[in-house]
């Protein structure tokens, strides 16, 4: 082999390496722009490192062929392919046999436990928590969750009583979900006090986000499929997926179509009427069981003084708060609800909850007014940090103790 041919091979190798590096960097940039809230996380790092050997596979193969020869490299490729195919097969079978966490009426399974069927002790006071993911606190450690902290604080205040707190909060749940869940599952718990905290999930039901909802808003929330979207909508074929990805690339990177933020007024939030109705029916059912319904307003971080770091934690508007028809059913150029709009909506819905508490002569804990609007207390739009959860539990416990809601 002449010196010039070796130099040409080295030159070609360098060009391929350079092109692969450019492709990988573009892949990283594209993946980062499509993360939920544009944050560099450990999960994202693992994701991009996973594709590193795949992108640079041509170079790896060239180097291996030089060192081992074609036969051993081909044997390695077929071996890896066989193991990979076998693992995919095993995972597919395992996934097929998994229990599907799906409820045909609630979209996602409610929180169920044998505790719901246990007879109540003579000295026992039972408290039921109804709400969405802000009540559930799934991302927090068990010993930092709302229900445990509340139970501990009340047990200290009432040492002679057995205080039991059951958290029925579930991700995606609205006031309508809790109404269905309470009448079908939680009446058996025979709760003395039922704390109801619903706002944000009812707020976002006013919109029709792509891949999660139908085109038109419906007052019974049946337009919004949420976690059941994959079951509700037909699976897209591979050609459709390719075309949609190409459209997304053209609109975002060539036509430079960007999302805009709109200060929607409260008339846009049609779900307020539904929220009022479902919440009223929920209160009515709780009172008919001789239980005490207590309204709890929901806190949010929305305010005009958000720092750039706090703005990066927001994701509800991007995920939910737009109408798919307004941007011709594309994933770019959407008219998203602004921070100001969502702040007004949260205040509007919380005010409805406060009005209903007065109308039904039931207690109301204005928790939203006690939670500071910053990342120390709220991890994103509405979800508590550990400190926020501690504050929420203290405010609710103090109200219950001060107003003597737990009776002898």
N, C-alpha and C positions, 0 to 999 in steps of 0.2 A: 504494500500500500504506500503510495507516494505521500510526500509531506503535504502537497496541495489538497489531496483528497481527504487527508486527516483534518486539515484546517477547515475544509468545507463541511465535514461532518460535525466538527466542533461548533462551527458557525450555525448550522441548522439546529443543533442541540440547544444552543443558547437562545435562538429565536423561539423555539417551541417552549422552552422554560419561561421566557419572558411573556409569551402569549398566555400560558397557563396561569402565571402569577396575576396578570391583568384580569383574566376570567374569574379567578378566585376572589380578587378584591371587589369586582363588580357583584359577584354573588353575595359576598358579605354585606356590601352596601344595600343591595336589594332586600336581603333578609332583614337587616336592621330597620329599614324603612317600613317593613311590614310587621314589625313587632307590635304588640298591643298598645304600649305607651311609649315607644321609642326610648327604652332604657336598656343599658348594657348589663345583663344579668348573668349569673353563673349558668343558667339553663341555655341562654343564647350562646355563650362561649362553648359549651359542650356540643351544641348543635352545629356550629360552624367548624369546630375541630373534627367532628364526625365525618364531614364531607372533604376534609383536607386530603386524605389519601385517595379518595375517589377522583378528585379534580386532577391530582398529580399522578394518576395511574400510568399514563404513557411514559413519563420519565422514569418512574419506578421500574416499569417493565423493561425499558431499554437498559437500565443499569444492571438489573438482574440477569438479563440475557448475556450481557458482556461478562458477568462474573460466573454464572452457572451453565449457560447454554440454553438453547431453545427448548430442549426436551424437558428439563427439570422445571422450567418456568411454566410450560403448558400444563405439566402435571400439577403444579401448585395452583394454577388458575382453576382447573377442573375440580380439584379437591375443595378449594374455598367455595366455589360455586355450588357444589353438592351440599356442603355443610350449611351454607346460607339458605338454599332451597328447603332443606330439611327443617331448619329452624322456623322459617316462614310457615311451613306446613303445620308444625306443632303449635305455633302461636295462633294460627287461624283456627285450628280445632279447639284450642283452649278458649279463644274468644267466643267461638260459637256456643260453647257449653256454659259460658258465664251467665249468671242471673242478670237479666236486664232490669236496671233500676228505672222502671217506667210505670207511671200510673195513668190509665186512660182518661182520667178526669182532671188530675192535678199536674200532668206532664212529667213530674218527677215525684218519686216516692216521698210521702210525709215521714216524719220521725216517729217510728213506732217502737214500743218496748213493752215488756211484761209488766213494767211499773204502772202502766195505764190500767191494768186489770186488778191490781192488788187492792184489797179492802182498805179503807182509810182507818188509821188508828184513832182512838178516842182523843188523844192529845195532839193530833197531827193537823197542821195547816198546810194546805197544798196551794202552790202558786204555779200557774201555767203561763208560759211566755209564747206569744204569737207574733210572728214577723217574718222578715226575709233574712238575707245573709248577714245583715248588721246585727240581728238578734242571734243568729247561729254562731258567728265568730269562728268559722272552721279553721282559719289560718293561725289562730292563737294557741299557745300551749294550754293543755287541759286545766291546769291550776290557775290560769289567767283569764278564763272565760267568764262571761257575764253571769251565767246561771249559778256557777259555783261560788263566785265572789258574793253575789246577792244572798245565796243561802247561808254562807258563813257569817255575813254581817247580821242577818236577821236571827240566826241561831244564837249569836252572842247577846242580842237584845232580848231574846225570849228563851232563856235557858230551860225553862220548864216545858217548853213545847218542842215537838218534832217538826221542823220546817223542811218541807220537800218542795224543790223547784224543778219543774220539768220544762225543758227548752224544746218547743215545737217549731222554732224558727227554721226556715229552709231557704236555700238559695233560689232566686227567681220568684218566690211567693209574693203575691199581691194580697190585698184585702179580700178578693174573691177566693183565692186559694185557701186562706185561713177560714173563711166562712164555710167552704166545703169540708175542709179538714176537721174543723171543730164539730160540725153537726154529724160527721161520719165516724170520727175516731176519738176526739178528745172529750166529749161529753162524759164518757165512761170514767174519766179521771176524777170527776167530782171535785173540781178545783174550787177553792174558797175565793181566790183572787185570780183574775185573768188580765195580764198586762198585754196591751195591743200596741205594737209599734210598726206602723206601715206608712210609708210615704214614697220613697224613691222609685220602687218598682211600679207603683201605680202611676207615678209621673211619666216614666218612660213608655208606658203602654199607650200614650197619646200618639206615638210615632209608629212608623212602619219600616223598620230597618231591613235592608236587603239580607236575604238568607235566614231571617228570623221571623218574618211576618208577611202576611198577605198585603196586597196593594192598598186596600181600603180599611180605615179604622172601624171597629165594631164596638159598641158600648158594653157588650158582655165579655170583651177581651179575647174573643175567639179568633181575632185576626192575628194574634201574637202567639207564635208557637214556642219561642224560647228554646229550652233544652230538647224539646220534641221536634225541632225543625227537620232533623234528618229523617225522622219517621214520617213527617207530614209531607215533605216535598219529594218529588221523584229524584232519584239519583241521576246526576248529570253523566252523560256518556263522555268517553275520552275526547272525541272531537270537540264537544261543547266546552270541555275544560280547557283544551288548547286554545280555542278561539277566544274564550273569556280571558285567559291569561295574556294573549296577544293584544286584545282590546285594552286591558288594564295597562300594559306596557306602553302602548301607543298614546293613550289618553294622559298617562302620568308623566312619561319621560320625553315624549316627542311633542305632544300638544301642550304639555306643561299645565294640565288642568288640575287645579288645587281646590281643596275644600275651603269653604268660607263659613264664618260664624255669624249667626243671625240672632238678633235680640227679639225672639218670639215673645209676644205678650201672652197673658194668661188665657186669652180666648183660644189660643192654639192647643191648649191642654184640655182636649175634650174629655179625657178620662176623669177629670175632676167630678163630673156628674156621676160617673160609675163608682168612683171612690166613695162619694158621699152615700150612695145607695148601699153598696156592699158593707161599708163600715157600720151603717145604721142597722142593717139586718144582723150583723155579727153581734153588736151590742144587745139587740133585742133577744137573740137566742141565748146569750150568756145570762142575761137578767132573768129569763124564763126558767133557768136552771137554779135560781136562787144563788148564783155566784156573783161576785162583784167585778164588773168590767172596769178597767182603768186604762185611759188613753195615755200613751207616751209619745210625745213628738219626736221626730227623727232629726238628728243633727247632720250637717253637711259642711264641707270645707269651703263651699262657694262664697266668695266675696271679692270685692274689687281690688283688694290689697294683696293678692296672692303673689308670692315670689316666683321667679322662674323655675326654681326647683320644685315648688309645690304644683305649678302648672303641669310639670312633666308627669305627676302622679295621676292626673285626671284621665279617665278613659270612658266614662259613661256616655258622653256626647258622641265620641267617635264610634262606639259600639252600637248605640241604640237610638240616639236622638236626631233622627232625620227621616224624611219621607223618600222612599226609593223612587217614586215617580218624578220627583223634582229634578233628578239628575239622569233621567232616561235609563234608570235601572243599572247604572254603572257604579263602580266602587270608588270613583274619583269625582271631583266637582260637586260634592255633597254640600247641602246647606244645613250645617250642624247647629244645634242649640248652643248659644254662647253661655259663658259663666254667669253673666248677669241674668239671662233668661232662666237658667236652672236655679239660680238663687231665688228669684221671684216665684218660680213654680214651687219650690220646697216650702217657702213661706206661705204661699197660697193654700197648699194642701194641708200643711200643719194647722193653719187657721181653720180650715174646714173641720179637722179633727177636734180642735178646741171647741168650736161651735156645737158639734155633736155631743161633746161631753156635757156642756151646759144644758143643751136641750133634753138630754136623758138623765140629768141630775146624777152624773157619775164623776169620780175623781179624774183629774188630768194632771199629769206630770210633764211640765214643759222642759223636757230634757235638752232640747235643742238650744235653749238659752243658757245652759250651763257648760256646754262643750265648746272650748275655744276653737276658732276656725284656723287651725294650723296643723302642720304635719306631726307635731309632737303628740297630738290627740287623735288625728285622723290620718290613716295610712294612704288613703286615696280620696275619692269623692265623698264617700260616706262611711267607710269601714273603720272601726276603731283600732287604734294601736293598743298596746297593753295598758298604757296610761289612760287612754280614752275609755277603755273598758272598766278600769278601776273607778274612774270618775262617774261613769254611768251607773255602776252598781251602787256606789255611795249615795248618789242623788236619789235613786229609786228607793233604796233602803231607808234613807233618812225621811223621805216623804211618808213611807208606809208607817214608820215608827212614830213620827210626829203627829200624823193624823189618825193614829190608832186604827188602822185598817185591819190589823189582826186582832180579832176579838177573843175574849175569854170563852 
